[in-house]
């Protein structure tokens, strides 16, 4: 600190008369009249107000304490203040004035930090002065984009996700997500107009024998397509699925965390890392995926590889009379979106195929760089399947190759505990009422009905069986009403 003061004094002494601050003391001023004319000078009144940081009682105290000090004395005092104050303090004051006069600074700070919690507001206040360094919103947006592409993974963990990885698997996952976010930012900022195409070629560029198989909804894959996007309200609803699926809290946290991280980086397109929901049959894995799709307002296309060959997923080449598209092309065509949700049940039951290595095909689809140029054999051309959101279910992870597992997030969905049963029964009744188009109050369950469902639970421990039992109870009650 002493060195800094000495350098400041040397700098003041070296400045010529034109370069010196108007607040610096001139030698001639030391012999000038020792009056206190500054009291009527609005400029000096404003400086004293700044010294007091705008606090009225401090302003009054300073004005009283300095009442007998001459203008020359005040100049000397300000010179001392300028020598001792740090450059950071001066810069902070300047930024504070900019923030005061630039509403966009506060808007950007709140957008990045949020303004719901006290911690969010405190963070927004801290970053306002960094934002104020930029001349306008466009300059700040460019700087932020550049920062996001250069941000080290350690800073990403501490500053954005605000947690350290618990193990190497989680660290790998976070690095992969950062890479995806970086690619997404690059794609949004630099892709030319018209790049949101599933099929890059025009339909007329395909061979005639291929074009004849394409009609109806399949024509959608040759058009400009948008991405399904997520809002803050939808993020909250995803987290709220825990009340409907209390046994799947870990899976819901994983899903909502991935969605939220992309959203926090300003990418509101729905993007999910491929995920495998594993667990015993009947634990609600498929139902959870369907509910997630409803909340996100994204169509879900379902496929099941259990007992089927790979053509059910990957399609059949366009040159054959039995040709049909892959599940990816079907999903994009039906949804008219680049990022539909695809649910593949029983991925652990993939069978060997005469068409090649099924697992190798899946590995390509799960890698963004490869899936963006995936060869769709039905169309005999490359397509961009990188936006597709994949959800898999499995009962036995030991049957899935390690390379496939490494490309997915894996989360186990446990059977509901007895104390969670009533919550799940209520949600199943809600679903059944919606399927019938009636109010839930028309489908009451008696205390005896609930007791029966609870007493039989440990025999099957399956939500699928539980749902059937509930429907059976309603059917019996309806028959009794009809004969009463």
N, C-alpha and C positions, 0 to 999 in steps of 0.2 A: 504493500500500500504506500510506503514511504517513497519507493522508487517511482511509483505512478505519480505521486504529488510533485516530485522533483522534475520529472519529465514534463508535467503540465506547466510548471513555472518556467522551465527553460523555453518551452514552446511560446508562452505568452511574451517572454522577453525578446524572442527572436522576431516576432511579428512586427512589420512596419505599421505606420499609423493607419494606412488604408485597410490593412488586413485585420486589425484588431477589432474585437467585439465592441459594439457601442457601449457595453457595460464596463469595459476595462477602464482603469483609472488613468487619466492623463496627468502628466507631471504638472501642467499648468493649473489643473483643477485643484491641486493641493493648496494653492495660495488664494483660491477664489473665496468668495464670501461664504462664511459658515452658516448660511441660513438654512431653514427647513422648508423651502418652497415646494418640495416634493409632495407635501400634504395635499396640495390642490392639483397635482399632476395625475390625471387618470391612468397614464402608463405605469407610473410607480405604484399606484393603488392596485392595479391589476397584478403587478409582480409580487407584491406582498400577499395578495390573495392566493397566488400560485404557491408561494412559500408555505402558506398555511393550508395548502391542499383544499381550499374552498370552505374550510370549517369556520363559521362565523365567529365563534368565541376565540379561536386562535388568531383570526384576522384582527379582532379588537385588541387582543393582548399584544400582538406584534406592533400595531399602530401606536399603542400607548407606550410600549417599551422603547420604540424608536422615535418618539415624538421630539426629542432634543437632538437627534442625529441629523447632520447636514446632508445635502444631496451628495457631496463628495464622499461622506462616510458610507452612505448607502451603496454607492458605486464600488467602494472598497469591499463592502460586505458581499455584494453579489459576485465580485471577482473571486473572493475566497470560496464562495459556494460553488462556482463553476470549476474551481481547482479541485475541490474535494469530492464533488459528485461524480459518480461513475458514468461512463458512456452508455452503459446499459440503462441506467436510470433516466438519462435524457431521452434515449430512444423509446423507453417505455412511455414517458410522458407524451412524446410525439404520437406514438401509436394510439394512445388513449384518446387523443384529440381526433385522430382519423376515425377510430371506431365510433366516436360520438356522432360524427357527421356522415357516416357511411352505413346505412341500414343493411346493405348486402353482406357486410362483414359479420354482423350478428346472425343473419339468416344462415350463412354458410357454417358458422360455428355450431349453431343449434342442429343443423342438418347432420353434421359429422358426429357430434357428441350426443345429440338427443337432448331433450329437456323435460323428461318425465321424472327422473330421480334427482335428488340433491347432488349425487356424485356427477350426474350428467351435466348439470348446470355449472358445477365447479370446473369441470373439464372444459366446457365451452368458454368460460371466462378466461381460462389459461391460454387457449389457442387463438383467441380473438386477435391478440397482438401479433402473432405470427401471420395470421391471414391479412392483417392490415399492412404488411410489408408490400403487398401486391397492389398494382395500380388499379385493377378492376377485376370483375368476376372471371373474365376470359383468361387473364394472365394467371389467376389463382388456380383455375381448373387445369391449365396446362402444367403448372408446377406440381399439383396434386397427382396428376396422372403420371408424371415423371417419377415422383417419389414412390408411388405404389409399385412401379416396375423395378425400382432399385432397392426396395426395403428388404433388409436382411431378415432371415427367418426368425432370428432371436428377437429382433424388434417387433416382428409381426406377432410373435407369441405374447410378448409382454405388453405391447402398446395397443394391439387391436383385439386379440382374443383374451388378453388379460389373465392368462393362466399358463403354467408350464406343462409340458407333456409328461404324462405319467409313465410312459414307457416308449420304447423305440417304435412300436407299431403306431402309436398316436403321433409321434413326431413325423414319421413317414407320411401319415395321412395329411397332416397339416401342410407339409412341404408340397405335397401333390395338389392340395386345394389352392395353395398360393400360386402354383404354376398354372392351374386352370383359370384363376382370376386374372392373372397377368395376360394369358392368351385371350381371355374374353375382352379385357380392356383394349388390347391391341386390335382385336377384331372389330370392336365397336368404333374405335377412333380412325382406323385406317382402311377398313373394307370399303370398296366402292359400292355405289348404289346398285341394287339388284343382286347382292351377294347372298341374300337369304333364300337360296334355292336348294331344295333337296337334290334335284337332278340338275346338274349344270348344263347339260345339253337340252336343246329344244326337241320336242317329240318328233318333229319331221326329220331330225338327224339320225333317228334310230332306223334299223333295217325294217323293211315292210312287214316281214313275218313276225316281228316283235310288236310293231305298232297295232297290228290287228287284234292283239290280246289286251290292249289298253283302252278302256272306256269307262264311262261313269265317274265314280269317285277317284279312280286312279289318275285321271287327268289332273287332279289337284297337285300332284307331286311335281308337275312341270311349271307351276305358277310361283309367283312371289309369295312367300309365307312369313308370318310373324311368329314371335315367341310368346308363349304364355308367360305372364308376368305376375309377380307377387307384391302384395301390399303389406303394410305394417299390421293391419287388422287380420289379414290371413295368417301372418306369422304367429300372432297371439292365438288364433284358432287352432293352429297346428299344436302349439303347446297345450291348449285346452283339451286335446284328445285324450290326455291322461285321465280325465274324469270318466271317459267312456271306456278306456282300455287301461285300467289301473295295473294290470299285470305286464304291460308293455311300456312302462315309463322309460326304461333305458333306450329302447328303440326310438321312441318319440323324441327323446332328448338328442339323439344322434341325428335324426332327420331334421329337426328344427334348427340344430346348431349349424349344419351344413347350409341350409337355406338362409339363415340369418347372416352368416359370414359373407356370402356373396352380396346380399342386400346391403350390408354395412359398407361394402366397397363401392356402392353406387350401381351395381349390376342387378337390376330387378328382374332379370329373366330367371325363370324357375330352372335351377340346375341342381341335380342331386348326384352325389358320388354313388356308383353302383353299390347296392347294399344287399346282403343276404340275411334274411330273417330265419333263424333256425330255432328248432324246438319240437316238442312232441306234436303229433297230429291233433288238430282240433283246438289249438291254443289261441286262434284268432288272427293268425298272420295274414291270411288273404283278406279277411274282413278289414283289418287295419289299413292295408294298402288301398282298398276301395274307399274307405272313409277319408284317407289322405287326399286321394284324387278329388273327392267331392269338395273338400275344404279349399283346395288349390284351384278348383274349377278347371281341371285338366282331364280330358278323356283318358281312360285307362283301357289298354288292350291286353287281354289275358291269353297266355299260352301255357300248355302243360306238356312237359317232355316225358312224363312218367308213362312208360309203355308205348311211346310214339317214336318215330324216327326223326332225324334232324330236319327233314323237309317241312315238317309242321312249323318250324321256326325260320329256317333259312330259305324256304321256297324251292321251286323247281325251275330250271333253266327255260328261258323263253322259247327256245326252239322246239320243245316237246309239246305234244298235244295235251298233256296233263299239266302244262305250265301254270304256275300261280305265284304271286309275289311273296316275298319274305314278310315276317310279322312286322318288321321295321317300316317297310313301304306301306303296308296296310294301315298301320297306326298313324303314320304321317298323313296319308290320304284321307282317312276318316276324320282326323282331328283338324286338318288344315293348319297344322302347327309344326314348327321345327323341333319342338321338345315335348312330344306326348310322353305319357308314362306307360311303360310296358311291364307287366307282371308275369314272370315265368315261375310257375309252380313246380315243385319237386325237381329242382335242378340237379340234385344228387342222383337222379335216376336216368341221366343221359345214357343212351345206349350207343355202342360202336356203330359207325355208319360206313356204308360202301362208297359214300360220296366224299370221304376224306375225314380228317380229324375235326370232330364237332367242337371240341374244346379249343382248338386253335382258331376256329372261326369266331368263337366267343371272345377270345383274348383280343383279337383285332377290333372287335366291336366295343370293347371296354377301354381301349386306348384312344384318347381324343385325336392324336395325330393320325392314327391309322383309320379310325372310324370316319374321319372327315373325307376320306377318299375310298370308302368301302365299295367293293365290286358287288353290285346287285345282279345276280345271274339271270333273274327274270327279265330285267331291263337291258341286260348285256352292256352296262355302263356303270361308271362310278357314281356314288351318291354321298351326300353329307349326312351321316347318321350320328354326328358327334353331339347333337343337342338332346338326344333321347335319354330319358330318365329310366334307369333299369332297377327293378326290385325283384329279387329272387327269394324263393322260400326253399327250405331244405329241412330234412329230418336227421340226416347223418352227414356231418361235415367230413368224416374220414373218407367218403367216396368222391370228394371233390379234389381235383389236382391243386397242388400248392400255388402254382402260378396264377390260377384263376382266383384263389382265395386272396392272394396278395393284392389283387386289383380291386377288391371289394371291401367295404366296411362290413363287419360281421357282428350281429347282435342276437342274443338269445331271447326268445319270448317264452317266459315260464308259464306253466298252467296257473290260473288264478288261485289265490289262497281263499279259504272259506270266508274270511272277513271281507273279501272283495266281491263275493258272489252276488249280493243284492244290487250292487252298482251295475254289474254286468247284466243281470236279469232286467233291470230297468231300461238299459240301453237296447237290449234285444227286443223288448216290448215296443220301444219307440220305433225301431226299424220295421217291425212287423206292421205296426199301425200305418206307417208311411207307405209301405208296400200295398196296403189295402186301401189307402186314401181315406182313412178315418181318423178321428181324434183318439188319442191314447186313452181317454176316459171311457171309451166304449169297449176297452179290453182290460177290465180289472182283474187283478190276481188277488185271491183271498189269502189270509194268513196261513191257511192250511196248504194252499198251492205253493207258497214260498217255502214253507217247512218241508214239503215233499221234495222240491227241487234241491234244497240244501241237504236233505238226508240221502239223496241218491248221487250227489255230486262226486264223492270219493270213489264211486264204482266205475265212473267213466272218465272224469276229469277232462271233458271235451266240450268246448263252447259250441261246436257243431251239434253235438248230441243234446246239449242244454237247449239250444234253439228249437230243435225238433220236439223236445218235451214240452216246451212252452206252447208251441203251436197245437200239440196234441191236447193240452189242457183247454185251450180256447175252443177247439173243435168239440170237445166233450161238453163244455159249458153251453155252447151254442145248441147242441142237440138236446140238452136238458131243457133249455128255454123253449125249444120248438115243441116239446112234448108236454110242457107244463100247462 
